[in-house]
Amino acid sequence: MDLQAFSQLVAEALDSMPEEFLERMFNVEVLIEDWPTRDQLEEVGLDPRDPSALLGLYHGVPLTNRSSFYAALPDTITIFQQPIERYCGEDADEIREQVRHTVIHEIAHYYGITDERLDELGYD
């Protein structure tokens, strides 16, 4: 899938989010990268030799950890195209669903929801 088509899937996923979630997202940049870096993999405790293990990454300070004086560079949500496509194969519908799932997962981290809580909610 070319970058433009993949970017459209990310945009669709963001557009599908409830308005109340999007209205409360400030200073967040959503990026698309081919692959995670070694540093990104190590940051989340994954094997740096397996870049396909990371589909998305939230980098920043979750809302639940901020004070009223918080000011910083934008937080980022990075969606990794190649790992998602490798995970899903050539099935366009599966890629679309995985992109949406990954976007939701990373936005949840922005709101301070942990991986453990996401697992409890069925968003593993």
C-alpha positions as CSV (number, residue, x, y, z in Angstrom):
1,M,0.0,0.0,0.0
2,D,1.4,3.4,-0.8
3,L,1.9,6.1,1.8
4,Q,-1.0,8.2,0.6
5,A,-3.5,5.3,0.9
6,F,-2.1,4.4,4.3
7,S,-2.3,8.0,5.5
8,Q,-6.0,8.0,4.4
9,L,-6.6,5.0,6.7
10,V,-5.0,6.8,9.6
11,A,-7.2,9.9,8.9
12,E,-10.3,7.8,8.7
13,A,-9.4,6.2,12.1
14,L,-9.0,9.6,13.6
15,D,-12.2,10.9,12.1
16,S,-14.1,7.9,13.5
17,M,-13.1,8.8,17.1
18,P,-15.9,10.3,19.3
19,E,-15.8,14.1,19.2
20,E,-15.3,14.3,22.9
21,F,-12.0,12.5,22.7
22,L,-10.7,14.6,19.8
23,E,-11.8,17.9,21.4
24,R,-9.6,17.1,24.5
25,M,-6.5,16.3,22.5
26,F,-4.1,19.2,22.6
27,N,-0.6,19.5,21.2
28,V,-0.5,16.0,19.7
29,E,1.0,15.3,16.4
30,V,0.1,12.0,14.6
31,L,2.9,10.7,12.4
32,I,3.3,7.8,10.0
33,E,6.7,6.1,9.7
34,D,7.7,3.0,7.8
35,W,9.4,1.2,10.8
36,P,10.2,1.9,14.4
37,T,13.8,2.8,15.3
38,R,15.9,0.7,17.6
39,D,15.5,3.4,20.3
40,Q,11.7,3.3,20.0
41,L,11.7,-0.5,20.4
42,E,14.0,-0.3,23.4
43,E,11.9,2.5,24.9
44,V,8.9,0.1,25.2
45,G,11.0,-2.9,26.1
46,L,10.8,-4.8,22.8
47,D,13.7,-6.6,21.1
48,P,15.4,-4.0,18.9
49,R,16.1,-6.7,16.3
50,D,12.4,-7.2,15.6
51,P,11.0,-3.9,14.2
52,S,7.7,-5.7,13.2
53,A,6.8,-6.0,16.9
54,L,5.7,-2.4,17.3
55,L,2.6,-1.1,15.4
56,G,2.3,2.2,17.1
57,L,3.8,4.4,19.8
58,Y,2.6,7.2,22.0
59,H,5.5,9.5,23.1
60,G,4.7,12.2,25.6
61,V,3.2,12.9,29.0
62,P,-0.2,11.4,29.5
63,L,-3.0,13.8,30.5
64,T,-3.3,12.0,33.9
65,N,0.3,12.9,34.7
66,R,0.2,16.6,33.8
67,S,-0.2,19.6,36.1
68,S,-2.0,22.8,35.1
69,F,1.4,24.3,34.3
70,Y,2.4,21.6,31.8
71,A,4.0,23.0,28.7
72,A,6.2,21.0,26.3
73,L,6.8,20.1,22.7
74,P,3.9,18.3,21.1
75,D,3.3,14.7,22.1
76,T,3.4,12.3,19.2
77,I,1.5,9.3,18.1
78,T,3.4,7.3,15.5
79,I,1.7,4.7,13.4
80,F,4.2,2.3,11.8
81,Q,3.0,1.2,8.3
82,Q,5.3,-1.7,7.5
83,P,4.7,-3.6,10.8
84,I,1.0,-3.2,10.3
85,E,1.1,-4.4,6.7
86,R,3.3,-7.3,7.7
87,Y,1.0,-8.3,10.5
88,C,-2.2,-8.1,8.3
89,G,-0.8,-9.3,5.0
90,E,-2.5,-8.0,1.8
91,D,-6.1,-7.9,3.2
92,A,-7.1,-4.2,2.9
93,D,-10.0,-4.6,5.3
94,E,-7.8,-6.1,7.9
95,I,-5.2,-3.4,7.5
96,R,-8.0,-0.7,7.9
97,E,-9.2,-2.4,11.1
98,Q,-5.7,-2.8,12.5
99,V,-4.9,0.9,11.8
100,R,-8.0,1.9,13.6
101,H,-7.2,-0.4,16.5
102,T,-3.7,1.0,16.7
103,V,-4.8,4.6,16.6
104,I,-7.4,4.0,19.4
105,H,-4.7,2.2,21.4
106,E,-2.2,5.1,21.2
107,I,-4.9,7.7,21.9
108,A,-5.7,5.7,25.0
109,H,-2.1,6.1,26.2
110,Y,-2.4,9.9,25.6
111,Y,-5.3,9.8,28.1
112,G,-3.3,7.8,30.6
113,I,-4.8,4.3,30.0
114,T,-2.2,1.6,30.5
115,D,-1.7,-1.5,28.4
116,E,-3.0,-3.6,31.3
117,R,-6.2,-1.6,31.4
118,L,-6.5,-1.8,27.6
119,D,-6.2,-5.6,27.9
120,E,-9.0,-5.6,30.5
121,L,-11.2,-3.6,28.1
122,G,-10.4,-5.9,25.2
123,Y,-8.0,-3.6,23.4
124,D,-4.9,-5.7,23.6
